[in-house]
Amino acid sequence: MSARNKTFVGLAVVAATAAAVWGAEQASVRRSRRQEDPDALNEFMPEFDETHTFPSHDGGVINAISSGKGPAIVLSHGVTLSVRTWAKQMEFLPEAGFRAIAFDHRGHGGSVAGSTGHTIENLAWDVRTVLESMDLHDAVLVGHSMGGIAVLAFMVTFPEIAAERVSGIVMLSSMARTPLSGHEGLARFVGALSARGPDVTGLLNRRDLGYLMSRVGFGSEALPSHIELTREMVLECPPETRKAAGRALLNLDLVEQIASIRMPTLVIGGTADVLTPPAESRRMAATIPGASLEIVPRGGHMLMFERTELVNELISSFARRVQHSSASSGS
């Protein structure tokens, strides 16, 4: 066979394989959407008693919602998402005796980025803005994905304020570093988010393809409504935020710095998380002194939806333990 013919054969094989993969994925989408979904009619608009807007340190605006009375639990969402991420927790935590507070990071949801834009330090400032503006003490910080990075950045950038206002942190499907050579899944995801906005928006607007792109954030037992919500949140995020916030995460490495954290810490990860792999959860738990680790079998990146009851129980039990301990010690 000539070299030219071999090339044609090779291209034909690649094309046939790609078509087969695409067909299988389309079939997977159809099967997934047919499964029973108890949240099919849920609009995932978080319940709240109050809305809050705070000026950021660089002239932006931070939007927050709160519900309930009791010790504060502050919920920090992931890149391109919003407070809608925490709809299940905003319902559960007030009933469990906590004041639940969720906020939109700069450029996401109802928040506006300030003059200095999207940086890791500014993520830390977003957390600080909420804690100080609401005058919170003995708060537990819960960070998902980028929101967890924000929590870690706050802890290492403003340790004195953390010691004064925080009693514990929960890292949910997050990480302390993103050298992308070690994160192929995350590299693909962030690369897509950091691409030209209209291109990504167009892909997400194609329902099957957008569904598949969002599906990467979930394990094998995902519900269609949860995947669709994720697609909606990414679409709601302005293209400029998708690009700038994605770029801000590319060269993160807080591993050495988080060894200085002296705060009760719970790290939660899923075995099926391809965006923030369980190895990174283990790394964080091994690096932060005294941190506890929970690895969820078959759990993907969006554990607050995939394993709602488990995540709610882990967060609330941890908060009761550390906030009671803080109150008992008089700190």
C-alpha positions as a Python dict, from the first residue, in 0.01 Angstrom:
ca = {
    (1, 'M'): (0, 0, 0),
    (2, 'S'): (134, 345, -93),
    (3, 'A'): (202, 611, 169),
    (4, 'R'): (-85, 816, 26),
    (5, 'N'): (-329, 527, 54),
    (6, 'K'): (-211, 457, 407),
    (7, 'T'): (-281, 818, 495),
    (8, 'F'): (-633, 795, 352),
    (9, 'V'): (-695, 471, 540),
    (10, 'G'): (-565, 625, 860),
    (11, 'L'): (-788, 928, 822),
    (12, 'A'): (-1085, 704, 749),
    (13, 'V'): (-1019, 505, 1066),
    (14, 'V'): (-992, 824, 1271),
    (15, 'A'): (-1313, 960, 1120),
    (16, 'A'): (-1499, 634, 1179),
    (17, 'T'): (-1375, 620, 1538),
    (18, 'A'): (-1477, 981, 1601),
    (19, 'A'): (-1820, 915, 1454),
    (20, 'A'): (-1862, 607, 1671),
    (21, 'V'): (-1759, 798, 1984),
    (22, 'W'): (-1993, 1084, 1899),
    (23, 'G'): (-2277, 841, 1834),
    (24, 'A'): (-2214, 666, 2165),
    (25, 'E'): (-2207, 998, 2349),
    (26, 'Q'): (-2531, 1109, 2184),
    (27, 'A'): (-2692, 781, 2287),
    (28, 'S'): (-2559, 834, 2640),
    (29, 'V'): (-2719, 1179, 2647),
    (30, 'R'): (-3054, 1038, 2537),
    (31, 'R'): (-3040, 758, 2796),
    (32, 'S'): (-2938, 1001, 3069),
    (33, 'R'): (-3223, 1237, 2990),
    (34, 'R'): (-3478, 954, 3002),
    (35, 'Q'): (-3384, 841, 3354),
    (36, 'E'): (-3610, 920, 3648),
    (37, 'D'): (-3517, 1260, 3789),
    (38, 'P'): (-3671, 1380, 4118),
    (39, 'D'): (-3531, 1730, 4055),
    (40, 'A'): (-3673, 1760, 3703),
    (41, 'L'): (-3903, 2049, 3805),
    (42, 'N'): (-3656, 2214, 4043),
    (43, 'E'): (-3543, 2558, 3924),
    (44, 'F'): (-3257, 2559, 4178),
    (45, 'M'): (-3319, 2912, 4298),
    (46, 'P'): (-3174, 2916, 4650),
    (47, 'E'): (-3403, 3003, 4939),
    (48, 'F'): (-3297, 3311, 5134),
    (49, 'D'): (-3416, 3559, 5395),
    (50, 'E'): (-3195, 3848, 5294),
    (51, 'T'): (-2989, 3974, 5002),
    (52, 'H'): (-2670, 4171, 5052),
    (53, 'T'): (-2441, 4379, 4830),
    (54, 'F'): (-2096, 4484, 4945),
    (55, 'P'): (-1834, 4703, 4780),
    (56, 'S'): (-1515, 4514, 4702),
    (57, 'H'): (-1171, 4656, 4780),
    (58, 'D'): (-1116, 4750, 4415),
    (59, 'G'): (-1448, 4912, 4334),
    (60, 'G'): (-1653, 4607, 4240),
    (61, 'V'): (-1963, 4462, 4402),
    (62, 'I'): (-2007, 4133, 4586),
    (63, 'N'): (-2358, 3987, 4593),
    (64, 'A'): (-2462, 3754, 4876),
    (65, 'I'): (-2772, 3584, 5012),
    (66, 'S'): (-2837, 3453, 5362),
    (67, 'S'): (-3093, 3239, 5537),
    (68, 'G'): (-3148, 3110, 5889),
    (69, 'K'): (-3014, 3189, 6234),
    (70, 'G'): (-2721, 3037, 6418),
    (71, 'P'): (-2351, 2985, 6354),
    (72, 'A'): (-2250, 3102, 6007),
    (73, 'I'): (-2155, 2874, 5720),
    (74, 'V'): (-2024, 3066, 5418),
    (75, 'L'): (-2051, 2895, 5078),
    (76, 'S'): (-1803, 2982, 4800),
    (77, 'H'): (-1881, 2851, 4448),
    (78, 'G'): (-1665, 2732, 4158),
    (79, 'V'): (-1551, 2897, 3837),
    (80, 'T'): (-1831, 3008, 3598),
    (81, 'L'): (-2096, 2907, 3855),
    (82, 'S'): (-2301, 3111, 4106),
    (83, 'V'): (-2499, 3093, 4430),
    (84, 'R'): (-2735, 2853, 4250),
    (85, 'T'): (-2465, 2591, 4312),
    (86, 'W'): (-2573, 2588, 4675),
    (87, 'A'): (-2952, 2559, 4633),
    (88, 'K'): (-2965, 2231, 4826),
    (89, 'Q'): (-2742, 2357, 5108),
    (90, 'M'): (-2933, 2687, 5140),
    (91, 'E'): (-3243, 2477, 5204),
    (92, 'F'): (-3085, 2227, 5444),
    (93, 'L'): (-2847, 2429, 5659),
    (94, 'P'): (-3101, 2678, 5806),
    (95, 'E'): (-3324, 2385, 5900),
    (96, 'A'): (-3021, 2229, 6071),
    (97, 'G'): (-2971, 2538, 6289),
    (98, 'F'): (-2716, 2737, 6088),
    (99, 'R'): (-2707, 3072, 5916),
    (100, 'A'): (-2627, 2983, 5556),
    (101, 'I'): (-2455, 3250, 5347),
    (102, 'A'): (-2376, 3207, 4977),
    (103, 'F'): (-2204, 3470, 4767),
    (104, 'D'): (-2117, 3524, 4403),
    (105, 'H'): (-1749, 3570, 4330),
    (106, 'R'): (-1650, 3877, 4129),
    (107, 'G'): (-1786, 3871, 3776),
    (108, 'H'): (-2016, 3578, 3853),
    (109, 'G'): (-2389, 3583, 3921),
    (110, 'G'): (-2490, 3918, 4070),
    (111, 'S'): (-2135, 4030, 4153),
    (112, 'V'): (-1925, 4275, 3953),
    (113, 'A'): (-1548, 4253, 3910),
    (114, 'G'): (-1348, 4551, 4032),
    (115, 'S'): (-1068, 4741, 3862),
    (116, 'T'): (-799, 4482, 3939),
    (117, 'G'): (-989, 4199, 3773),
    (118, 'H'): (-951, 3826, 3832),
    (119, 'T'): (-654, 3705, 4035),
    (120, 'I'): (-600, 3450, 4311),
    (121, 'E'): (-543, 3735, 4558),
    (122, 'N'): (-873, 3891, 4456),
    (123, 'L'): (-1052, 3563, 4523),
    (124, 'A'): (-912, 3588, 4876),
    (125, 'W'): (-1039, 3945, 4894),
    (126, 'D'): (-1389, 3830, 4792),
    (127, 'V'): (-1397, 3600, 5095),
    (128, 'R'): (-1259, 3872, 5321),
    (129, 'T'): (-1518, 4120, 5194),
    (130, 'V'): (-1806, 3891, 5292),
    (131, 'L'): (-1664, 3807, 5636),
    (132, 'E'): (-1589, 4168, 5728),
    (133, 'S'): (-1896, 4328, 5570),
    (134, 'M'): (-2126, 4088, 5756),
    (135, 'D'): (-1906, 4104, 6068),
    (136, 'L'): (-1893, 3725, 6092),
    (137, 'H'): (-1709, 3539, 6364),
    (138, 'D'): (-1670, 3166, 6425),
    (139, 'A'): (-1770, 3104, 6062),
    (140, 'V'): (-1709, 2785, 5870),
    (141, 'L'): (-1595, 2845, 5512),
    (142, 'V'): (-1701, 2591, 5248),
    (143, 'G'): (-1533, 2620, 4910),
    (144, 'H'): (-1612, 2422, 4596),
    (145, 'S'): (-1347, 2402, 4323),
    (146, 'M'): (-1238, 2763, 4254),
    (147, 'G'): (-1430, 2858, 4568),
    (148, 'G'): (-1201, 2627, 4764),
    (149, 'I'): (-900, 2798, 4609),
    (150, 'A'): (-1050, 3128, 4727),
    (151, 'V'): (-1078, 2990, 5080),
    (152, 'L'): (-719, 2864, 5081),
    (153, 'A'): (-592, 3192, 4935),
    (154, 'F'): (-779, 3382, 5206),
    (155, 'M'): (-635, 3162, 5480),
    (156, 'V'): (-274, 3212, 5368),
    (157, 'T'): (-306, 3577, 5258),
    (158, 'F'): (-495, 3705, 5562),
    (159, 'P'): (-410, 3463, 5847),
    (160, 'E'): (-481, 3714, 6125),
    (161, 'I'): (-829, 3789, 5993),
    (162, 'A'): (-891, 3417, 5945),
    (163, 'A'): (-793, 3348, 6307),
    (164, 'E'): (-1034, 3618, 6423),
    (165, 'R'): (-1334, 3526, 6209),
    (166, 'V'): (-1313, 3160, 6103),
    (167, 'S'): (-1343, 2838, 6303),
    (168, 'G'): (-1295, 2581, 6024),
    (169, 'I'): (-1278, 2524, 5649),
    (170, 'V'): (-1428, 2262, 5417),
    (171, 'M'): (-1265, 2196, 5080),
    (172, 'L'): (-1516, 2036, 4842),
    (173, 'S'): (-1385, 1898, 4512),
    (174, 'S'): (-1104, 2149, 4514),
    (175, 'M'): (-725, 2171, 4496),
    (176, 'A'): (-424, 2372, 4607),
    (177, 'R'): (-241, 2369, 4275),
    (178, 'T'): (-314, 2368, 3905),
    (179, 'P'): (8, 2301, 3716),
    (180, 'L'): (-186, 2182, 3416),
    (181, 'S'): (70, 1929, 3300),
    (182, 'G'): (-55, 1722, 3591),
    (183, 'H'): (-424, 1794, 3529),
    (184, 'E'): (-517, 1689, 3177),
    (185, 'G'): (-891, 1699, 3247),
    (186, 'L'): (-873, 2039, 3409),
    (187, 'A'): (-650, 2168, 3130),
    (188, 'R'): (-911, 2074, 2870),
    (189, 'F'): (-1190, 2227, 3077),
    (190, 'V'): (-1011, 2553, 3156),
    (191, 'G'): (-886, 2569, 2799),
    (192, 'A'): (-1245, 2558, 2678),
    (193, 'L'): (-1354, 2823, 2927),
    (194, 'S'): (-1059, 3042, 2834),
    (195, 'A'): (-1132, 3017, 2462),
    (196, 'R'): (-1304, 3297, 2277),
    (197, 'G'): (-1633, 3360, 2451),
    (198, 'P'): (-1875, 3339, 2154),
    (199, 'D'): (-1730, 3003, 2049),
    (200, 'V'): (-1786, 2845, 2391),
    (201, 'T'): (-2126, 3008, 2425),
    (202, 'G'): (-2226, 2869, 2089),
    (203, 'L'): (-2121, 2519, 2188),
    (204, 'L'): (-2304, 2539, 2520),
    (205, 'N'): (-2616, 2667, 2345),
    (206, 'R'): (-2627, 2348, 2138),
    (207, 'R'): (-2817, 2148, 2394),
    (208, 'D'): (-2669, 1802, 2333),
    (209, 'L'): (-2312, 1928, 2300),
    (210, 'G'): (-2352, 2169, 2591),
    (211, 'Y'): (-2496, 1886, 2795),
    (212, 'L'): (-2194, 1670, 2712),
    (213, 'M'): (-1952, 1949, 2804),
    (214, 'S'): (-2127, 1995, 3139),
    (215, 'R'): (-2148, 1618, 3192),
    (216, 'V'): (-1770, 1604, 3250),
    (217, 'G'): (-1827, 1754, 3594),
    (218, 'F'): (-2029, 1457, 3717),
    (219, 'G'): (-1981, 1094, 3808),
    (220, 'S'): (-2176, 806, 3660),
    (221, 'E'): (-2494, 861, 3864),
    (222, 'A'): (-2566, 1221, 3761),
    (223, 'L'): (-2922, 1344, 3717),
    (224, 'P'): (-3012, 1529, 3394),
    (225, 'S'): (-3148, 1829, 3587),
    (226, 'H'): (-2817, 1876, 3768),
    (227, 'I'): (-2620, 1860, 3445),
    (228, 'E'): (-2858, 2105, 3280),
    (229, 'L'): (-2826, 2344, 3575),
    (230, 'T'): (-2449, 2339, 3536),
    (231, 'R'): (-2483, 2418, 3166),
    (232, 'E'): (-2718, 2706, 3249),
    (233, 'M'): (-2482, 2854, 3508),
    (234, 'V'): (-2186, 2845, 3270),
    (235, 'L'): (-2400, 3012, 3002),
    (236, 'E'): (-2513, 3277, 3251),
    (237, 'C'): (-2150, 3359, 3332),
    (238, 'P'): (-2024, 3645, 3110),
    (239, 'P'): (-1772, 3531, 2846),
    (240, 'E'): (-1513, 3779, 2975),
    (241, 'T'): (-1540, 3624, 3322),
    (242, 'R'): (-1510, 3273, 3181),
    (243, 'K'): (-1187, 3375, 3010),
    (244, 'A'): (-1031, 3586, 3285),
    (245, 'A'): (-1128, 3365, 3580),
    (246, 'G'): (-1010, 3057, 3393),
    (247, 'R'): (-675, 3215, 3316),
    (248, 'A'): (-629, 3316, 3680),
    (249, 'L'): (-630, 2949, 3781),
    (250, 'L'): (-374, 2827, 3531),
    (251, 'N'): (-58, 2868, 3739),
    (252, 'L'): (-191, 2824, 4091),
    (253, 'D'): (33, 2652, 4344),
    (254, 'L'): (-46, 2703, 4713),
    (255, 'V'): (80, 2364, 4832),
    (256, 'E'): (374, 2494, 5034),
    (257, 'Q'): (174, 2784, 5178),
    (258, 'I'): (-119, 2577, 5302),
    (259, 'A'): (116, 2386, 5530),
    (260, 'S'): (100, 2696, 5751),
    (261, 'I'): (-278, 2671, 5802),
    (262, 'R'): (-367, 2604, 6165),
    (263, 'M'): (-740, 2559, 6137),
    (264, 'P'): (-970, 2255, 6153),
    (265, 'T'): (-1005, 2139, 5794),
    (266, 'L'): (-1223, 1884, 5615),
    (267, 'V'): (-1132, 1782, 5260),
    (268, 'I'): (-1397, 1608, 5048),
    (269, 'G'): (-1334, 1461, 4703),
    (270, 'G'): (-1483, 1206, 4466),
    (271, 'T'): (-1317, 908, 4304),
    (272, 'A'): (-1472, 996, 3966),
    (273, 'D'): (-1375, 1365, 3969),
    (274, 'V'): (-1171, 1430, 3654),
    (275, 'L'): (-1148, 1808, 3707),
    (276, 'T'): (-1001, 1805, 4058),
    (277, 'P'): (-881, 1444, 4093),
    (278, 'P'): (-887, 1268, 4432),
    (279, 'A'): (-507, 1276, 4435),
    (280, 'E'): (-532, 1652, 4487),
    (281, 'S'): (-775, 1605, 4775),
    (282, 'R'): (-531, 1364, 4934),
    (283, 'R'): (-247, 1609, 4877),
    (284, 'M'): (-436, 1888, 5054),
    (285, 'A'): (-533, 1666, 5346),
    (286, 'A'): (-175, 1547, 5385),
    (287, 'T'): (-36, 1902, 5370),
    (288, 'I'): (-272, 2093, 5601),
    (289, 'P'): (-186, 1985, 5957),
    (290, 'G'): (-462, 1776, 6116),
    (291, 'A'): (-694, 1786, 5815),
    (292, 'S'): (-959, 1515, 5776),
    (293, 'L'): (-1028, 1347, 5443),
    (294, 'E'): (-1346, 1202, 5293),
    (295, 'I'): (-1326, 1038, 4950),
    (296, 'V'): (-1669, 963, 4801),
    (297, 'P'): (-1690, 648, 4585),
    (298, 'R'): (-1810, 719, 4229),
    (299, 'G'): (-1850, 1086, 4315),
    (300, 'G'): (-1770, 1343, 4047),
    (301, 'H'): (-1690, 1713, 4068),
    (302, 'M'): (-2040, 1837, 4157),
    (303, 'L'): (-2078, 1652, 4484),
    (304, 'M'): (-2323, 1903, 4633),
    (305, 'F'): (-2574, 1767, 4380),
    (306, 'E'): (-2450, 1412, 4328),
    (307, 'R'): (-2433, 1329, 4699),
    (308, 'T'): (-2649, 1599, 4856),
    (309, 'E'): (-2740, 1419, 5178),
    (310, 'L'): (-2385, 1304, 5244),
    (311, 'V'): (-2234, 1647, 5174),
    (312, 'N'): (-2496, 1818, 5392),
    (313, 'E'): (-2423, 1580, 5677),
    (314, 'L'): (-2046, 1615, 5644),
    (315, 'I'): (-2063, 1996, 5642),
    (316, 'S'): (-2312, 2026, 5928),
    (317, 'S'): (-2137, 1769, 6150),
    (318, 'F'): (-1800, 1935, 6092),
    (319, 'A'): (-1946, 2280, 6165),
    (320, 'R'): (-2109, 2165, 6488),
    (321, 'R'): (-1784, 2011, 6604),
    (322, 'V'): (-1552, 2302, 6528),
    (323, 'Q'): (-1791, 2581, 6621),
    (324, 'H'): (-1872, 2413, 6952),
    (325, 'S'): (-1502, 2364, 7016),
    (326, 'S'): (-1435, 2729, 6936),
    (327, 'A'): (-1713, 2844, 7169),
    (328, 'S'): (-1593, 2616, 7448),
    (329, 'S'): (-1239, 2750, 7423),
    (330, 'G'): (-1366, 3106, 7435),
    (331, 'S'): (-1192, 3204, 7113),
}
